[in-house]
Each structure stands twice: as C-alpha cells, then as structure tokens.
Amino acid sequence: MKLWIPAAALALSFLPLAFLHPVQVVGISMEPALESGSLHWALRSWCAGAPRRGEIWLFDGPDGPVVKRVIGLPGEHLEQLDGEMFLDGSRMQEPYLRQFDQGHAGPWDTGEGFLMLGDNRPASRDGRAWGPVPRSVLRGRFLGH
C-alpha cells in the first residue's frame, strides 16, 4: 500500500473541522434553547456570514468562550425596560424567552458591535454587563438554532 493513501484519508477526515467547531454548552444561561452539557456544532465565523438577530453564536467574552444570542446589530440603540427589550424605541418580540429579567438595563448604542444576551436572562451574565462586542471576537454560529 502506498503511504500517501492513509495519510490522505486521515487528512480528509479532519477537513470538516476547518468549517465546523464542536461546542459543549456550559451553564444555564441559554436555557431552554441549549441545555448545560449538550454538544452542538458551530459554523466557523470565517464562513458563517454576517450575524443576524436571533442567531446563537460562540464568541470570546471577557472571561473566555461564551454562547449567547444576537440581540443588537451594528448601528442600533437598545434598552431593557421592566424586563422587555426595546430596539430603537420599539418593543422587540423575543419568542425564545421563557423568563424575563425584571428591571432596567442599558441603554446601549451598538456602534460597530453586536449586543449578545442569554435566553435565561435572570441567570445570564451577558452584554447587559459588558456591552456590545466587536465582530472580531465572534468564533462561530450555532447550527440548527
């Protein structure tokens, strides 16, 4: 057998990892959409396209890798009032939320960044604490969510 055949087969077996990134969810901040301990695939940011509102992304947060939902896009003004999120003065529809975090937060002007929040707002440390994040820290978009 030629030596290059098994070497090529091995190389081809790792090819999907150039596009996909396995991610294990840690914590309850994205429940009910993502359960702690569950394993998911993220399409790497270089081939995932521009983030869109409602998508779930893996990114580098202030304390390491974080999984959150895109709430605010570049150039937007957001504010949380009595637990409800407002985008440019209009209440947002967030069907993925089961529990609101009562209270006020913000306002945030996203500038060129993205406001990323957890779905389980009362148990999520997210963009409400650290503000919008730049595109450069986004590592991958979750598939199927």
N, C-alpha and C positions, 0 to 999 in steps of 0.2 A: 504494500500500500504506500502511496506517495504521502510524504509527511505534510504537505500543504493541505490535503483534504481534511484531516481532523482539525487542523489549525483554522481553516476557513469556516468549518462548521461551528467551532467554538466562537469565532468572531461574529458570525451571523446570529448566534443565539443571544448575544448581548446587544445586538443592533436596536431592539425595541427600547432599551434603556436610554438611548440617545434622544428619544422623543417622550418617553413616559417615565414618571418618577413615582415609586411606591411610597405611600404616606400612611402612617399609623396615627390615628387621632388620639390625642391625649387630653383628657379633661372633658367637662360637660358644657363648655361654652357654646357649642354648636348643636346641642340637642334641641329639638328632636331629629333634625336632618341627619346629623352624624353622631353616633354613639362612641363614647370613650372606648378605646381598644380596637375599634373597627379599622380595617385596612382598605384603602382606596387608591385609585390611580389618578395622578395629576399629569396633564399635558404640559410639558416644559414651556416656560414663558416665551422662549425664542420662536416657538411655532404655534402658540396658543392664540395669537391675535390680541387685539386691544381688549382690556377688561370691560365687561358690560355690567350694568346694575343687576343685582340679584345673583350673579355668579359667585361661586365659592373658590377662593384662592389660597394657596400656600405662599407665605412670604416671610421675610426676615423681620421680625418685630424687635423691639428694644431688648427683650430677654431671650431671643432665639427664635426658632421657627414657630410660626403661628398660622392657624387656619381660621379664616373669617370670611364673611360675605361682603361683596362690594355694595356699598350703600350710596356713596357720593362719588361722582365723576369729576374730572378736572373742570374748573370754572364754575362750580356750583356753591350755593350757600345753603347750609343745613343747620337745623336746630331741633333739639328734643324738648318738647313742652308737655308736661303731665304724662310722660311715657310715650307720647306719639312723636314720630319723626316728621319734620316739615322740610320740604325741598323748595327753595325759592318762594317761601310763603304758603305753599300748598301742602296739605297733609298727604303723606305717602301711604300707599297701600302696601302692606308687608304681610302677605298671606302665610309666610313661613314662620311667623312669630306665634307662639302659644302664650307667652307671658311677657308683658311689658315691664320695663324698669321704671316705676313711677318716679317722677321728678323732672327737673330741667337739666339740660346739658348743652354745651355749645354757647354761642353759635360757632360754626366752622366755615371758613372760606377755603375750599379745597386747593385753590391756586392751580398748580400743575399736578397735584397728587390725587389720591383716592382715599375716601373715608371707608374704613373696614370695621364692621361690627359683628359681634356674635349673635346667633339666633336666640340664645338663652340669656337675654340681656341682664337679668339680675345676677347671673353667675359669670359674666364675661368681663375680662379686662381687655379693652379694645381701643379703637380710635377715639372713644369718648375721653380716654385718659391721655393718649399720646398724639392725637390729632391725625391729619391726613398723612399718608405715606407716599413716597415717590415711586414711579414706575420701576425704577432700578432695583427695588427690593422684592418685587414680585417674582416668585420662583416657578409657579405652575397653577393652571386652572384645573379644578377637580372635574372629572368626567362623570356624567350622569346625574348632576345636581344642579 
